Amino acid sequence: MKALLNLVGVVMGLLLTIVAGLLQPTMAVPTPGGLSLVELPTSGQLAAVLLTSLICGARVGLMTTVAYLTFGLTQFPVFHAGGGLDYVLEPGFGYLLGLMPGAWLVGRIGQRIPLRDPFSLWVVAITGVVVVSLCGGMYLVLGAVMGQWLIPWSELIIGHWLLPLLLQAVMACPVAVVAALLRRLLLY
């Protein structure tokens, strides 16, 4: 029965991650005329993986990310900017690799500690965001040292590391709220 529940969790997490990666996240911003929706220059892949890990645990979160990477590297255009083996040479691929340890850690903490309030879940989600960001940053540095990126260091640091870190930290807020609601609904 546990294996069937894990399989269902992986399939649902994979579908959620694929859909979240294809949609453009937006944020409501107050303007003089009311509220305006602003598109965020990021994807919802990490948010979907964090939510899956917080609800289903470390094993399902890890298996979801492995399945997602497998789909993306085998020519299915599920990544934010496409897919295929040549995606390994993109600056953002390190973040995709970071999904695995990030999902596992978030799921592991979520399994060990009975988290129910949104703030605690947000702290755990931020932990996952930091792990993914560190993996992505190391990949950026490694590629820069090897001469892979023709992008200046300042643009790499700001546009490919700092800005995604801040945006994903913001996206961890709704993840924590939804996870808190689902955990209550599922009687965690």
C-alpha positions in Angstrom: 0.0 0.0 0.0 2.9 2.4 0.8 4.5 1.8 -2.6 1.2 2.6 -4.3 0.8 5.8 -2.3 4.4 6.8 -3.2 3.7 6.1 -6.9 0.6 8.3 -6.8 2.6 11.0 -5.0 5.3 10.9 -7.6 2.9 11.0 -10.5 1.0 13.9 -8.9 4.2 15.7 -8.0 5.6 15.2 -11.5 2.4 16.6 -13.1 2.4 19.5 -10.7 6.1 20.3 -11.4 5.6 20.1 -15.2 2.5 22.4 -15.1 4.2 24.8 -12.7 7.2 25.0 -15.0 5.1 25.9 -18.0 3.1 28.6 -16.3 4.4 32.1 -15.7 4.2 33.1 -12.0 2.6 36.5 -11.3 2.4 38.7 -8.3 -0.2 41.4 -7.4 1.4 44.8 -7.0 -0.5 47.8 -5.7 -0.7 50.7 -8.2 -2.5 54.0 -8.0 -5.4 52.5 -10.0 -5.7 49.4 -7.8 -3.9 46.1 -8.2 -1.8 45.1 -11.1 -0.4 41.7 -12.0 3.3 41.6 -12.7 4.9 38.6 -14.3 7.9 37.2 -12.3 11.0 36.3 -14.3 11.1 32.7 -12.8 9.2 29.5 -13.0 7.1 27.6 -10.5 9.2 24.3 -10.7 10.8 24.8 -7.4 7.6 25.7 -5.7 5.9 22.6 -7.0 8.8 20.4 -5.9 8.8 22.0 -2.4 5.0 21.5 -2.0 5.3 17.9 -3.1 8.1 17.3 -0.6 6.3 19.0 2.2 3.1 16.9 1.6 4.5 13.6 0.5 7.9 13.4 2.1 11.5 13.0 1.1 11.3 9.8 -0.9 8.5 11.1 -3.1 10.1 14.5 -3.5 13.4 13.0 -4.6 11.7 10.5 -7.0 9.6 13.4 -8.5 12.7 15.4 -9.2 14.5 12.4 -10.7 11.5 11.7 -13.0 11.3 15.4 -13.9 15.0 15.6 -14.8 14.6 12.4 -16.8 11.7 13.8 -18.8 13.5 17.1 -19.4 16.8 15.5 -20.5 15.0 13.1 -22.9 13.7 15.8 -25.3 10.4 16.6 -23.5 10.4 20.4 -23.3 9.4 20.5 -19.6 12.2 22.8 -18.3 11.7 26.5 -18.1 13.6 27.1 -21.4 13.0 23.8 -23.2 14.7 20.4 -22.7 17.1 17.9 -24.1 20.7 16.9 -23.2 22.1 20.2 -24.4 20.2 21.8 -21.5 23.2 20.6 -19.4 25.2 23.5 -20.9 22.7 26.1 -19.7 23.5 28.3 -16.7 20.2 27.2 -15.0 20.9 23.5 -15.1 22.6 23.6 -11.7 19.3 24.7 -10.2 17.6 21.7 -11.7 20.3 19.4 -10.2 19.8 21.2 -6.9 16.1 20.2 -6.9 17.2 16.7 -5.8 18.9 17.5 -2.5 16.5 20.4 -1.9 13.4 18.1 -2.3 15.0 15.4 -0.1 16.0 17.8 2.7 12.6 19.6 2.8 10.7 16.3 2.8 13.0 14.8 5.5 12.5 17.8 7.8 8.7 17.7 7.0 8.6 14.0 8.0 10.6 14.4 11.2 8.9 17.5 12.7 5.1 17.8 12.9 4.9 21.1 11.0 1.4 22.6 10.8 1.8 26.4 10.9 2.6 28.4 7.7 5.7 30.1 9.3 7.4 26.8 10.2 6.6 25.4 6.8 8.0 28.6 5.2 11.3 28.2 7.1 11.6 24.6 5.9 10.7 25.7 2.3 13.4 28.5 2.5 15.9 25.8 3.6 15.1 24.0 0.3 15.4 27.3 -1.7 18.8 27.9 -0.2 20.0 24.4 -1.0 18.8 24.7 -4.6 20.4 28.1 -4.8 23.7 26.9 -3.5 23.8 24.1 -6.0 22.9 26.5 -8.8 25.5 29.0 -7.7 28.2 26.3 -7.6 27.2 25.2 -11.1 27.5 28.9 -12.3 30.9 29.3 -10.7 32.1 26.0 -12.1 30.9 27.0 -15.6 32.4 30.4 -15.3 35.8 29.0 -14.2 35.7 26.6 -17.2 34.8 29.4 -19.6 31.4 27.9 -20.4 29.4 31.1 -19.9 30.1 34.2 -21.9 28.2 36.3 -19.4 30.0 38.8 -17.2 30.4 37.9 -13.5 28.1 40.7 -12.3 25.3 39.5 -14.5 25.9 35.9 -13.4 25.7 36.8 -9.7 22.8 39.2 -10.0 20.7 37.8 -12.8 21.3 34.1 -12.4 21.9 33.7 -8.7 20.7 36.6 -6.4 17.4 37.5 -8.3 16.3 33.8 -8.6 17.1 33.3 -4.9 14.9 36.3 -3.9 12.1 35.3 -6.2 12.0 31.8 -5.0 12.0 33.0 -1.4 8.9 35.0 -2.2 7.3 32.0 -3.9 8.0 29.9 -0.8 5.3 31.9 1.0 2.3 30.6 -0.9 3.9 27.1 -0.9 3.9 27.3 3.0 0.3 28.4 3.1 -0.9 25.7 0.7 1.1 23.1 2.5 -0.3 24.1 5.9 -3.9 23.8 4.5 -3.2 20.5 2.8 -1.5 19.1 5.9 -4.5 20.0 8.0 -6.9 18.5 5.4 -4.8 15.3 5.3 -4.7 15.1 9.1 -0.9 15.4 9.5 
